[in-house]
Structure formats: structure tokens, C-alpha cells
Amino acid sequence: MSNKYENQLRTFLRILEAYPKTTQLSRFLPGYFREHKQMGSGDRRTASRLLYNYHRLGNACSSLPPEERLMLAEFLCEGRESLFLQSLKPELYAYADLPLEKRISYLEGAEYRFSLEDVYPFTNHLSKGVELRSFLTSFFEQPDLFIRIHPGRSEGVEAKLSENGVTYRRTNEHCLALPNGTKLDHLFPESMGKRQFEVQDLSSQRAGDFFKPLKYDYWWDACAASGGKSLHLYHQQPDIKLLVSDIRENILANLDERFANAGIKTYQKKILDLTKDPSLFLNSYQFDGIILDAPCTGSGTWGRSPELISQFEARQILTFQRLQRMIAGNVVKFLKEGKPLVYITCSVFKEENEANVDYLVEAYNLKIESMELIKGYDRRADSMFVARLIR
Ligand SMILES: C[S@@+](CC[C@H](N)C(=O)[O-])C[C@H]1O[C@@H](n2cnc3c(N)ncnc32)[C@H](O)[C@@H]1O
């Protein structure tokens, strides 16, 4: 056994012990690495990969000791690439060349008591149409990084990526898939001029296809955050009037910056807590379209934050459902008759998706024009839900 790999295993176990209730790896790992200055950047990369992979196992094999679970995670997530597995568990590494589906079947048949369904304890909440086995298998693959290129900028962006040897996949006219971890800020420093693209997941881009704004429309992006959806709306139809709002002031400051970088100057902005009736601020506003990208469990994005699989508690789903219904009720009255409310979540749970649509249809007399669970799990992307509801 090699010392190097044993040391890495010990580091991993120390981190796991220090943070048994990890809720956000991307937030605590840099702090941990700062405290342990003796770790070189290679070790840091390895430790962080091991942790992410470990969490991808979710609740599977939870009775095994962490070092054993880690080996299974490496086998599934890295396969042949895991020198760590090669060094510490050669008997499993012997099967590491198999494709992912076969590696899963191998573990299910072997002595580890691995069951794919144990990975994710919320399967009875999944929206209609989620193919269980493909969905669960996707947890062992790192999703890609997607960008939406601004109109007319494709050539320049693609040339720059090629020049720098970045391998990318074009998924449609405006969307490229890049390897996760691609250093876009280095490749495209802001100082080079206006921004030419947005980082936006493929499924989020597809949700934008439901907007369909018309010239001179007045739209409201009610939970705009840093404006990912608003920017997409603008690129579809620059001749709109737009109100953006969110409960968080600081995230709207990010929106200002993104809009400025995209060269967009005219829009209205309000800080609004939409659990309360906003009539005082919005008076008799009436919109031609409202985007409600609601706060949600985010369960369609856990491929990017696998630590949440084992930290999440099912009772939180109904809390989000209540919040979503309350917010929807407070925005829908500002919609003109015959116009769309585009309800979006990045959740795969039916309570936040089709059950909420049923509720909105019933409570506010809306009509479903279209709705879709946008499956990202078979495209190395997030999964989202979108419904276009007409008042
Ligand atoms: C899914 S995110 C929106 C993402 C955004 N549309 C985008 O494309 O980048 C949901 C947003 O809802 C906001 N939010 C949460 N509770 C809210 C409330 N009570 N009223 C208004 N906004 C709220 C959050 O601050 C968060 O930015």
C-alpha cells in the first residue's frame, strides 16, 4: 500500500469527522484548507474530490465504515481514473473499466449490500415521468457546466475555447456544455469588454423557451435573484419593459452588475417579500407575463451538491410547497387576463411541481397551456419543472 494514498485517506477521514453534518461542501472546504496550510493544491483537489464522491452515495451502504463507503464511491464515480482505488482496493479496481451502469449492477450483486434505490430516500416524492434508474444513476456523474451565449457572440466564444484547448459540446444554437471546473473567468476576463455569455444550466435555458415575450410587453420576474431568467427573457425580446424583484437586496445588486455587463440599462427593481401582499408597492400594476422561479428544495440540482441528499429531510418539502403557494397567490392578481404565469422550480418533487399546478389552477382559475418536467439527469444537467399557466 502506498503511503501517499493512505495519507489522503486519513485526510479525508479527518475532514469528514470535523464536519459530520456538512451542508455545503463548496462553502466549508476552502476554510478547512486555509486552516491546514500544509496541504498542497494537489492534495486539496484530491480531498475535495473524495468528499464530493463520498456524498454521491447518499444513504446507500450507510452501515459500512466511511473508508469502505469511500471505495465504493470512487469505484462508481471515477472508475478506472481512481488511482486511489487502484492502490487501496485492487480487487474492486479490477472491475473499474466497466461502464457506469455495469459497475452499479456489479455492486448490487456483490457482497457490499449496495442498492441503487438506497442512494436517495425520497423516491416516493418524485414527479411523474422521472425514470428512477437513470435518475439515480446520474448521481454518480458530475454534471457539466453550461453556458448560454448572448445573441451574435457564438463565433468569438467558441474560437476562444478552442484556442485554449477546452473541449466543449454544443447542445443547441446558444448553449455549450463544458467540463465542470472550466476556469471561465480566466479565459474571459471582464476587462476584455462586455460579457458574451451567461453560466446557465441547460434545463434552465430550456425553461426559458416557455417565456415567449412579445414586443412592448410588460413582464415581472418576481423571484429574480441575480437575474438569470430575466437576462434570458431580455435576449428573447429586447423591447420589453421589465420589473425585477427579490426578497434579498444583495442578490439584486448582483443582478445590477450582470445587467450592466450585458449592456442592459432600463429596468425597474424592487425588494419585495412576496409572502406579503405587495399591493402597497405595486398598486394597480398589470403585467403581460410573470416569471415565478420559486424558492424550492432544489432537488433537481443535487447532482451538483450531493451532500444535500443525506442532509435533507422530507418534511421540508411541504414547507416549500406552502411558501410557493403563498408567493404564487400574491403575484397572480397582477397578471392581465389571458396572459401567462410561468411557474418554475428546480425541484423533482411532485408536491412542488404538478401538485402546485393543480392547486393554482383550482384556486385562481388558471389554464394549463403547457407544462414539463425538464429532465437533465440523462444530459449531465439539472432537472427543472416549468408550467405556463394562463389567467
Ligand atoms: C430559485 S431562486 C431564483 C433564481 C433566479 N430566477 C435565476 O434565474 O437566477 C428563488 C429566489 O426566490 C427568492 N425568495 C425567497 N423567498 C422569497 C420571498 N418570500 N419573496 C420574494 N422572493 C423570495 C430567493 O431570494 C431566491 O433568490
The ligand as a MOL file (V3000), in Angstrom:
LIG
                    3D

  0  0  0     0  0            999 V3000
M  V30 BEGIN CTAB
M  V30 COUNTS 27 29 0 0 0
M  V30 BEGIN ATOM
M  V30 1 C -34.7860 29.8030 -7.4920 0
M  V30 2 S -34.2450 31.3300 -6.9420 0 CHG=1
M  V30 3 C -34.4780 32.3530 -8.3630 0
M  V30 4 C -33.3970 32.1850 -9.4120 0
M  V30 5 C -33.4360 33.2250 -10.4970 0
M  V30 6 N -34.7450 33.3480 -11.0880 0
M  V30 7 C -32.4070 32.9380 -11.5760 0
M  V30 8 O -32.7750 32.5340 -12.6950 0
M  V30 9 O -31.2090 33.1230 -11.2970 0 CHG=-1
M  V30 10 C -35.5230 31.8240 -5.8650 0
M  V30 11 C -35.3900 33.2390 -5.3290 0
M  V30 12 O -36.5480 33.4870 -4.5220 0
M  V30 13 C -36.1870 34.4100 -3.5360 0
M  V30 14 N -37.1620 34.3770 -2.4420 0
M  V30 15 C -37.2440 33.5250 -1.4110 0
M  V30 16 N -38.2660 33.8270 -0.5870 0
M  V30 17 C -38.8450 34.9200 -1.1280 0
M  V30 18 C -39.9390 35.7450 -0.7340 0
M  V30 19 N -40.6130 35.4790 0.3890 0
M  V30 20 N -40.2570 36.7860 -1.5060 0
M  V30 21 C -39.5710 37.0690 -2.6220 0
M  V30 22 N -38.5220 36.3340 -3.0580 0
M  V30 23 C -38.1630 35.2720 -2.3000 0
M  V30 24 C -34.8020 33.9760 -3.1100 0
M  V30 25 O -34.1070 35.0660 -2.5430 0
M  V30 26 C -34.2020 33.4860 -4.4290 0
M  V30 27 O -33.3740 34.4570 -4.9930 0
M  V30 END ATOM
M  V30 BEGIN BOND
M  V30 1 1 1 2
M  V30 2 1 2 3
M  V30 3 1 2 10
M  V30 4 1 3 4
M  V30 5 1 4 5
M  V30 6 1 5 6
M  V30 7 1 5 7
M  V30 8 2 7 8
M  V30 9 1 7 9
M  V30 10 1 10 11
M  V30 11 1 11 12
M  V30 12 1 11 26
M  V30 13 1 12 13
M  V30 14 1 13 14
M  V30 15 1 13 24
M  V30 16 1 14 15
M  V30 17 1 14 23
M  V30 18 2 15 16
M  V30 19 1 16 17
M  V30 20 1 17 18
M  V30 21 2 17 23
M  V30 22 1 18 19
M  V30 23 2 18 20
M  V30 24 1 20 21
M  V30 25 2 21 22
M  V30 26 1 22 23
M  V30 27 1 24 25
M  V30 28 1 24 26
M  V30 29 1 26 27
M  V30 END BOND
M  V30 END CTAB
M  END
